[in-house]
Amino acid sequence: MDPVTIARWQFGVTTVYHFLFVPITIAMSMLVAVMQTIWVRTGQQRFLRLTKFFGKLFLINFALGVVTGIVQEFQFGMNWSEYSRFVGDIFGAPLALEALIAFFLESTFIGLWIFGWDRLPKKIHLLCIYAAAIGTVISSVFILAANSWMQNPIGAKYNEALGRAELDGVGGFVEILTNPLLWSAIPHVVTASYMVAGGLIAGIAGWHLARANGNDDVPADDVLAYRWAAKFGAWVLIVASGLTFFSGDAQAKAITIMQPYKLAAAEGAFEDTADFSLLTIPNADQTEAAVEIKAPVPGVLSFIAGVPEIKGINTIREEYRNQGFVDYHGNQTQLQQQYAEHVKAYIADLEARGKEFDPIPDVNVAYWSFRAMMALGGAGLLIGVYLLFALRGGRSPKPSKLFTTLMAAMPLMPLFAISFGWIFTEMGRQPWLVTGVMPTSAGVSPTASVGEVLFSLIVYTLLYGVLAVIEVKLFLHYTVKGLPDVTEPKVTSDPDAPMSFAY
């Protein structure tokens, strides 16, 4: 093992773990706001109870998301200091704005929402959760802006005197915020997040509805509330699934142009092709397909990619040997052009030391993560459709192990799908930290030893394991408790009255 490999494992473990909380935070905040809006408009207490119930689950998720997200910034200094030194002026700008604008917007209004039930007028209090929900989306925009720049480094130039990349003026920052990869990623991530949150609400409500079937101890108003939430969540899941499909199609077309190597690996396409792969297994050194089965309908991949043929892995490797990294049309960004000779020198030094540099990501990882994303997302959609079918005509599902399993799987399938999508996005960028500019091995901290990085990996893994146990126990505890008893919030005008935690 070497520091690069362990540092990649550490960042992968912490990022994937943190990302489990992200989609629920993005979408659940707005769905809880919708529930509270219905309560404010109708005055029906069951919607207040639903708001408090799912609001509590949202807050548990939000808290763990904040705690695990803080670690990400530390790793840039600990394990990836050379990357931070080289692109910090560019990569740090959207991250700084995320903290200054989005995070403070979220945290401030989440606090007002938590403690303001008996302090703020109804409508003002409602605006707090909407402001927090908007903050989560703004946060995702800036984070995706930073990540999309790593995938497609536009708006930057190389400063030879300082030996680092810099923003190309104000126009460069505008380019970063208008990156085509960014604006194809935002709708895909946000709509996929609504799949997760919709599935979560529907799964929990559907499970409670089945438990109430034939149980006379469950109040009729609880049954009505769970039925509404189950249908609401299922419809959110179904609609979001359709939007995710279309936004994913747009993202695939953007990736085809700007990261042809990623799509080639995702299809296991060693030669130029327009046909979708049903099964491809590469040989050991990933130079050709050992097993290859194409879809019976020709041209499916061409339709998905938006080009007559995608470039195959062998074509891209040959292009790289002759031209360095280029996009589908043979173009490079300004930074890629300016830094090309430095990249060649670095790779030549690697190869002189017997380390091979392959411009193609691991085919097996890209191929199967891409398909896991699609399959799991489709499975979540089918469960949502089944739940609506089970609730048709006022029917109530009967409790069973199968139904409980399906309700638990309904949020987990899209959650795992979006996680595999994130893995595909990041692993599909390899072997680059910044596409065509900085190889991954060049960004690691030069003074970080194997022992130091391994120790921090073990510590973080154990810590996150403890946090996982806490999260699951809290989440299941309040899920099983069901709808809370509530009283109509009464706004006090006494400035000396103690603040109360509403949950």
C-alpha positions as CSV (number, residue, x, y, z in Angstrom):
1,M,0.0,0.0,0.0
2,D,1.0,3.6,-0.6
3,P,-0.3,6.9,0.8
4,V,-2.2,7.6,-2.5
5,T,-4.3,4.4,-2.2
6,I,-5.0,4.8,1.5
7,A,-5.9,8.5,1.1
8,R,-8.3,7.6,-1.7
9,W,-9.9,5.0,0.4
10,Q,-10.3,7.4,3.3
11,F,-11.9,10.1,1.1
12,G,-14.1,7.5,-0.5
13,V,-15.3,6.1,2.8
14,T,-16.0,9.5,4.4
15,T,-17.6,10.9,1.2
16,V,-20.0,8.0,0.5
17,Y,-21.0,7.9,4.2
18,H,-21.7,11.7,4.2
19,F,-23.5,11.5,1.0
20,L,-26.1,9.1,2.5
21,F,-27.5,12.1,4.4
22,V,-27.4,14.6,1.6
23,P,-30.4,13.6,-0.6
24,I,-32.7,13.3,2.5
25,T,-31.6,16.8,3.7
26,I,-32.2,18.3,0.2
27,A,-35.6,16.9,-0.4
28,M,-37.1,16.2,3.0
29,S,-36.8,19.8,4.1
30,M,-39.1,20.9,1.3
31,L,-41.5,18.0,1.7
32,V,-41.8,18.8,5.5
33,A,-42.4,22.4,4.4
34,V,-45.3,21.3,2.2
35,M,-46.9,19.4,5.1
36,Q,-46.6,22.4,7.4
37,T,-48.1,24.6,4.6
38,I,-51.2,22.4,4.4
39,W,-51.5,22.6,8.2
40,V,-51.2,26.4,8.1
41,R,-53.8,26.7,5.3
42,T,-56.3,24.1,6.6
43,G,-55.7,24.0,10.4
44,Q,-56.1,20.2,10.3
45,Q,-54.1,18.8,13.3
46,R,-53.0,15.6,11.5
47,F,-50.8,17.7,9.2
48,L,-49.2,19.4,12.2
49,R,-48.5,15.9,13.5
50,L,-47.1,14.8,10.2
51,T,-44.9,17.9,10.1
52,K,-43.6,17.2,13.6
53,F,-43.1,13.5,12.9
54,F,-41.2,13.8,9.7
55,G,-39.5,17.0,10.8
56,K,-37.9,15.1,13.7
57,L,-36.6,12.5,11.3
58,F,-35.3,15.2,9.0
59,L,-33.5,16.9,11.9
60,I,-31.8,13.6,13.0
61,N,-30.5,13.2,9.4
62,F,-29.5,16.9,9.2
63,A,-27.4,16.7,12.3
64,L,-25.5,13.7,11.2
65,G,-25.0,15.2,7.8
66,V,-23.4,18.3,9.3
67,V,-21.1,16.3,11.6
68,T,-19.9,14.0,8.8
69,G,-19.6,16.8,6.3
70,I,-17.1,18.8,8.3
71,V,-14.5,16.0,8.0
72,Q,-14.4,16.5,4.2
73,E,-12.7,19.9,4.4
74,F,-10.0,18.7,6.8
75,Q,-8.9,16.0,4.4
76,F,-8.0,18.5,1.7
77,G,-5.3,19.8,4.1
78,M,-4.3,16.5,5.7
79,N,-4.1,14.1,2.7
80,W,-4.4,16.3,-0.4
81,S,-2.4,19.4,0.4
82,E,-0.7,19.5,-3.1
83,Y,-4.1,19.5,-4.7
84,S,-5.2,22.3,-2.4
85,R,-2.1,24.3,-3.1
86,F,-2.4,23.9,-6.9
87,V,-6.2,24.6,-7.4
88,G,-7.2,26.1,-4.0
89,D,-7.8,29.5,-5.5
90,I,-10.4,28.0,-7.9
91,F,-11.8,25.0,-6.0
92,G,-12.0,27.0,-2.7
93,A,-14.2,29.8,-4.2
94,P,-17.5,27.8,-4.5
95,L,-16.8,26.0,-1.3
96,A,-16.4,29.3,0.5
97,L,-19.6,30.6,-0.9
98,E,-21.4,27.4,0.1
99,A,-20.3,28.0,3.7
100,L,-21.0,31.8,3.7
101,I,-24.3,31.7,1.9
102,A,-25.9,28.3,1.9
103,F,-24.7,26.8,5.2
104,F,-25.5,29.9,7.3
105,L,-28.9,30.2,5.6
106,E,-29.7,26.6,6.4
107,S,-28.4,26.6,10.0
108,T,-29.9,30.0,10.9
109,F,-33.4,29.2,9.7
110,I,-33.3,25.6,10.9
111,G,-32.6,27.0,14.4
112,L,-35.5,29.5,14.1
113,W,-37.7,26.7,12.9
114,I,-36.8,24.3,15.8
115,F,-37.2,26.9,18.6
116,G,-39.7,29.2,17.0
117,W,-43.0,27.2,17.2
118,D,-44.2,29.3,20.2
119,R,-42.2,32.4,19.3
120,L,-43.0,33.2,15.7
121,P,-46.3,33.8,14.0
122,K,-47.4,30.7,11.9
123,K,-46.6,32.2,8.5
124,I,-43.2,33.6,9.6
125,H,-42.4,30.3,11.2
126,L,-43.4,28.5,8.0
127,L,-41.1,30.7,5.9
128,C,-38.2,29.5,8.1
129,I,-38.4,25.9,6.9
130,Y,-38.7,27.1,3.3
131,A,-35.6,29.3,3.7
132,A,-33.8,26.3,5.1
133,A,-35.0,24.1,2.2
134,I,-33.8,26.7,-0.3
135,G,-30.5,26.8,1.5
136,T,-30.0,23.1,1.0
137,V,-30.4,23.4,-2.7
138,I,-28.0,26.4,-2.9
139,S,-25.5,24.4,-0.9
140,S,-25.8,21.5,-3.5
141,V,-25.3,24.0,-6.3
142,F,-22.0,25.3,-4.9
143,I,-20.7,21.8,-4.0
144,L,-21.6,20.5,-7.5
145,A,-19.9,23.6,-9.0
146,A,-16.7,22.7,-7.3
147,N,-17.0,19.1,-8.3
148,S,-18.0,19.8,-11.9
149,W,-14.9,22.0,-12.3
150,M,-12.8,19.0,-11.3
151,Q,-14.6,17.1,-14.1
152,N,-14.4,19.9,-16.7
153,P,-11.8,22.6,-15.6
154,I,-13.0,25.7,-17.4
155,G,-12.6,29.3,-16.4
156,A,-9.0,28.8,-15.2
157,K,-5.4,29.5,-16.3
158,Y,-2.0,28.4,-15.2
159,N,0.3,30.8,-13.4
160,E,3.8,29.7,-14.4
161,A,5.5,32.0,-11.9
162,L,3.6,30.6,-8.9
163,G,3.2,27.1,-10.2
164,R,-0.5,26.9,-9.7
165,A,-3.9,27.3,-11.3
166,E,-5.9,30.5,-10.9
167,L,-9.3,31.8,-11.8
168,D,-9.3,33.6,-15.1
169,G,-10.8,36.8,-13.7
170,V,-14.4,37.4,-13.0
171,G,-15.3,35.8,-16.3
172,G,-13.6,32.6,-15.1
173,F,-15.8,32.4,-12.1
174,V,-18.9,32.9,-14.3
175,E,-17.7,30.1,-16.5
176,I,-17.4,27.8,-13.4
177,L,-21.0,28.7,-12.4
178,T,-22.2,28.1,-16.0
179,N,-20.3,24.8,-16.5
180,P,-22.4,22.5,-18.8
181,L,-21.6,19.6,-16.5
182,L,-22.9,21.5,-13.5
183,W,-26.2,22.4,-15.1
184,S,-26.7,18.8,-16.2
185,A,-25.8,17.5,-12.7
186,I,-28.0,19.8,-10.6
187,P,-31.4,18.6,-11.8
188,H,-30.3,15.0,-11.7
189,V,-29.0,15.2,-8.1
190,V,-32.0,17.2,-6.9
191,T,-34.7,15.0,-8.5
192,A,-32.9,11.8,-7.4
193,S,-33.0,13.3,-3.8
194,Y,-36.8,13.6,-4.1
195,M,-36.9,9.9,-5.0
196,V,-35.2,9.1,-1.8
197,A,-37.2,11.4,0.4
198,G,-40.5,10.5,-1.2
199,G,-39.7,6.8,-0.8
200,L,-38.8,7.4,2.9
201,I,-42.1,9.1,3.7
202,A,-44.1,6.5,1.7
203,G,-42.2,3.6,3.3
204,I,-42.7,4.7,6.9
205,A,-46.3,5.7,6.4
206,G,-47.1,2.5,4.5
207,W,-45.6,0.4,7.2
208,H,-47.6,2.2,9.9
209,L,-50.7,1.8,7.8
210,A,-50.2,-1.9,7.6
211,R,-49.7,-2.1,11.3
212,A,-53.0,-0.3,11.8
213,N,-54.9,-2.7,9.6
214,G,-57.3,-4.5,11.9
215,N,-56.0,-2.8,15.0
216,D,-58.8,-1.0,16.7
217,D,-56.5,0.8,19.1
218,V,-55.1,3.0,16.3
219,P,-57.2,6.2,16.1
220,A,-59.0,6.8,12.8
221,D,-57.2,10.2,12.4
222,D,-53.8,8.4,12.5
223,V,-54.9,6.1,9.7
224,L,-56.0,9.1,7.6
225,A,-52.7,10.8,8.2
226,Y,-50.6,7.7,7.3
227,R,-52.8,7.1,4.2
228,W,-52.2,10.6,3.0
229,A,-48.5,10.5,3.7
230,A,-48.1,7.1,2.0
231,K,-49.8,8.4,-1.2
232,F,-48.0,11.7,-1.1
233,G,-44.6,10.0,-0.7
234,A,-45.3,7.5,-3.4
235,W,-46.4,10.2,-5.9
236,V,-43.3,12.2,-5.1
237,L,-41.1,9.1,-5.7
238,I,-42.9,8.3,-9.0
239,V,-42.8,11.9,-10.4
240,A,-39.2,12.4,-9.3
241,S,-38.2,9.1,-10.9
242,G,-39.5,10.4,-14.3
243,L,-37.6,13.7,-13.9
244,T,-34.5,11.8,-12.8
245,F,-34.6,9.7,-15.9
246,F,-34.8,12.8,-18.2
247,S,-32.2,14.8,-16.3
248,G,-29.9,11.7,-16.3
249,D,-30.3,11.5,-20.1
250,A,-29.1,15.2,-20.4
251,Q,-26.2,14.4,-18.1
252,A,-25.1,11.4,-20.1
253,K,-25.0,13.6,-23.2
254,A,-22.8,16.2,-21.4
255,I,-20.5,13.5,-20.2
256,T,-20.1,12.0,-23.7
257,I,-18.7,15.3,-24.9
258,M,-16.6,16.4,-22.0
259,Q,-15.5,13.1,-20.5
260,P,-15.6,10.5,-23.3
261,Y,-13.4,8.1,-21.3
262,K,-16.0,7.9,-18.5
263,L,-18.8,6.8,-20.8
264,A,-16.5,4.4,-22.6
265,A,-15.7,2.7,-19.3
266,A,-19.3,2.7,-18.2
267,E,-20.2,0.8,-21.4
268,G,-17.2,-1.4,-21.4
269,A,-16.7,-0.2,-25.0
270,F,-13.2,-1.0,-26.2
271,E,-14.1,-0.1,-29.8
272,D,-16.2,2.8,-31.2
273,T,-19.8,1.8,-31.0
274,A,-23.4,3.0,-31.0
275,D,-24.8,-0.1,-29.3
276,F,-25.7,-0.5,-25.6
277,S,-24.0,-3.2,-23.6
278,L,-26.1,-5.8,-21.9
279,L,-23.1,-7.5,-20.5
280,T,-19.4,-6.8,-20.9
281,I,-16.6,-8.4,-18.9
282,P,-13.1,-7.2,-19.7
283,N,-10.0,-9.3,-19.6
284,A,-7.5,-9.0,-16.7
285,D,-5.5,-6.0,-18.1
286,Q,-8.7,-4.3,-19.5
287,T,-7.5,-4.2,-23.1
288,E,-10.4,-6.0,-24.7
289,A,-13.7,-7.6,-23.8
290,A,-13.5,-11.3,-22.6
291,V,-17.4,-11.4,-22.7
292,E,-19.5,-9.0,-24.7
293,I,-23.3,-9.0,-25.3
294,K,-24.9,-6.1,-27.0
295,A,-28.5,-5.0,-26.9
296,P,-30.6,-6.5,-29.7
297,V,-31.9,-3.1,-30.7
298,P,-29.0,-1.2,-32.5
299,G,-28.2,2.4,-31.9
300,V,-29.5,2.6,-28.3
301,L,-26.2,3.9,-27.0
302,S,-26.1,6.5,-29.8
303,F,-29.5,7.7,-28.6
304,I,-28.4,7.9,-25.0
305,A,-25.1,9.7,-25.8
306,G,-26.5,12.0,-28.4
307,V,-23.7,11.2,-30.9
308,P,-23.5,8.8,-33.9
309,E,-20.9,6.6,-32.0
310,I,-19.1,6.9,-28.7
311,K,-15.3,6.7,-28.7
312,G,-14.1,3.3,-27.5
313,I,-11.4,2.8,-24.9
314,N,-8.7,1.8,-27.4
315,T,-9.5,5.0,-29.5
316,I,-9.2,7.2,-26.4
317,R,-5.9,5.5,-25.3
318,E,-4.5,6.1,-28.8
319,E,-5.7,9.8,-28.7
320,Y,-4.1,10.3,-25.3
321,R,-0.7,9.0,-26.6
322,N,-0.8,11.4,-29.5
323,Q,-2.5,14.5,-28.2
324,G,-2.9,14.2,-24.4
325,F,-6.4,14.5,-22.9
326,V,-9.0,15.9,-25.3
327,D,-12.8,15.9,-25.3
328,Y,-15.0,14.2,-27.8
329,H,-14.4,16.9,-30.4
330,G,-10.6,16.9,-29.8
331,N,-10.7,20.2,-27.8
332,Q,-9.0,21.2,-24.5
333,T,-9.8,23.8,-21.9
334,Q,-7.3,26.7,-21.5
335,L,-5.9,25.2,-18.3
336,Q,-5.5,21.8,-19.9
337,Q,-3.6,23.4,-22.9
338,Q,-1.3,25.5,-20.7
339,Y,-0.4,22.6,-18.3
340,A,-0.2,19.8,-20.9
341,E,3.7,19.8,-20.9
342,H,3.8,19.5,-17.1
343,V,1.4,16.6,-17.2
344,K,3.5,14.8,-19.8
345,A,6.6,15.3,-17.8
346,Y,4.9,14.0,-14.6
347,I,3.6,10.9,-16.4
348,A,7.0,10.3,-18.0
349,D,8.6,10.4,-14.6
350,L,6.0,7.9,-13.3
351,E,6.6,5.5,-16.1
352,A,10.4,5.8,-15.7
353,R,9.8,4.6,-12.1
354,G,7.9,1.6,-13.4
355,K,4.4,3.0,-12.6
356,E,1.9,2.7,-15.5
357,F,-0.5,5.6,-16.2
358,D,-3.8,4.5,-17.9
359,P,-6.1,7.4,-18.9
360,I,-9.1,5.1,-18.6
361,P,-10.8,4.5,-15.2
362,D,-11.3,1.0,-13.9
363,V,-13.8,-0.5,-16.4
364,N,-15.5,-2.9,-13.9
365,V,-16.1,-0.2,-11.3
366,A,-17.6,2.3,-13.9
367,Y,-19.6,-0.4,-15.7
368,W,-21.3,-1.9,-12.7
369,S,-21.8,1.2,-10.6
370,F,-23.5,2.8,-13.6
371,R,-25.9,-0.2,-13.9
372,A,-26.4,-0.5,-10.2
373,M,-27.6,3.1,-10.2
374,M,-30.2,2.5,-12.9
375,A,-31.4,-0.9,-11.5
376,L,-31.8,0.2,-7.9
377,G,-33.5,3.5,-9.0
378,G,-35.9,1.5,-11.1
379,A,-36.6,-0.9,-8.2
380,G,-37.6,1.9,-5.9
381,L,-40.0,3.3,-8.6
382,L,-41.7,-0.1,-9.0
383,I,-42.2,-0.4,-5.2
384,G,-43.8,3.1,-5.2
385,V,-46.2,2.0,-8.0
386,Y,-47.0,-1.1,-6.1
387,L,-47.8,0.9,-2.9
388,L,-50.3,3.1,-4.8
389,F,-51.9,0.0,-6.2
390,A,-52.1,-1.5,-2.7
391,L,-53.9,1.6,-1.5
392,R,-56.4,1.9,-4.4
393,G,-60.0,2.3,-3.5
394,G,-59.5,3.0,0.2
395,R,-57.8,-0.4,0.7
396,S,-55.2,-0.9,3.4
397,P,-52.2,-3.2,3.1
398,K,-52.0,-6.3,5.3
399,P,-49.0,-6.6,7.6
400,S,-46.5,-9.2,6.5
401,K,-42.7,-9.7,6.3
402,L,-42.8,-9.1,2.6
403,F,-44.6,-5.8,2.9
404,T,-42.3,-4.6,5.6
405,T,-39.3,-5.5,3.5
406,L,-40.7,-3.6,0.5
407,M,-41.5,-0.5,2.6
408,A,-37.9,-0.6,4.0
409,A,-36.5,-1.1,0.5
410,M,-38.5,1.8,-1.0
411,P,-36.2,4.6,0.3
412,L,-33.1,2.4,0.4
413,M,-33.2,1.5,-3.3
414,P,-33.0,5.1,-4.6
415,L,-30.6,6.0,-1.8
416,F,-28.2,3.3,-2.8
417,A,-28.9,4.2,-6.5
418,I,-27.8,7.8,-6.0
419,S,-24.8,6.7,-4.0
420,F,-23.7,4.4,-6.8
421,G,-24.2,7.3,-9.1
422,W,-21.9,9.4,-7.0
423,I,-19.3,6.5,-7.0
424,F,-19.6,6.4,-10.8
425,T,-19.1,10.1,-11.1
426,E,-16.0,10.1,-8.9
427,M,-14.4,6.8,-9.9
428,G,-15.2,7.5,-13.5
429,R,-13.0,10.6,-13.3
430,Q,-9.9,8.6,-12.4
431,P,-7.0,8.6,-12.9
432,W,-7.5,12.4,-12.7
433,L,-8.2,14.7,-9.7
434,V,-8.7,17.5,-12.2
435,T,-9.5,16.0,-15.6
436,G,-6.5,16.4,-18.0
437,V,-4.6,18.5,-15.6
438,M,-3.7,16.8,-12.3
439,P,-3.3,13.0,-12.0
440,T,-4.6,11.7,-8.7
441,S,-1.2,10.6,-7.5
442,A,0.1,14.2,-8.0
443,G,-2.4,15.7,-5.5
444,V,-1.5,13.8,-2.4
445,S,0.3,15.4,0.5
446,P,4.0,14.9,-0.1
447,T,4.8,14.5,3.6
448,A,1.9,12.2,4.5
449,S,3.3,8.7,5.4
450,V,1.5,5.4,5.0
451,G,1.2,5.0,8.8
452,E,-0.3,8.5,9.3
453,V,-2.9,8.2,6.6
454,L,-3.8,4.6,7.6
455,F,-4.2,5.7,11.3
456,S,-6.6,8.5,10.3
457,L,-8.5,6.1,8.0
458,I,-9.0,3.6,10.9
459,V,-10.1,6.4,13.3
460,Y,-12.6,7.8,10.9
461,T,-14.0,4.4,10.0
462,L,-14.5,3.5,13.7
463,L,-16.0,6.9,14.5
464,Y,-18.4,6.7,11.5
465,G,-19.3,3.2,12.6
466,V,-20.3,4.6,16.1
467,L,-22.3,7.5,14.4
468,A,-24.0,4.9,12.2
469,V,-25.3,3.0,15.2
470,I,-26.5,6.2,16.9
471,E,-28.2,7.4,13.7
472,V,-30.0,4.1,13.0
473,K,-31.1,3.7,16.6
474,L,-32.5,7.2,16.8
475,F,-34.2,7.0,13.4
476,L,-35.8,3.6,14.1
477,H,-36.9,4.7,17.6
478,Y,-38.8,7.7,16.5
479,T,-40.1,5.9,13.4
480,V,-41.6,3.2,15.4
481,K,-43.2,5.7,17.9
482,G,-45.2,7.1,15.0
483,L,-47.2,10.3,15.0
484,P,-46.6,12.4,18.2
485,D,-49.4,14.0,20.3
486,V,-49.3,17.7,19.7
487,T,-51.0,20.9,20.9
488,E,-51.7,24.0,18.9
489,P,-48.6,26.2,19.2
490,K,-49.4,29.4,21.0
491,V,-47.2,32.4,20.3
492,T,-46.0,34.1,23.5
493,S,-45.2,37.8,23.6
494,D,-43.2,37.4,26.9
495,P,-39.6,38.2,26.1
496,D,-38.5,36.4,29.3
497,A,-40.3,33.2,28.5
498,P,-37.8,30.3,28.2
499,M,-37.2,28.9,24.7
500,S,-38.4,25.4,24.3
501,F,-37.1,22.6,22.1
502,A,-40.2,21.6,20.1
503,Y,-39.0,18.1,19.4
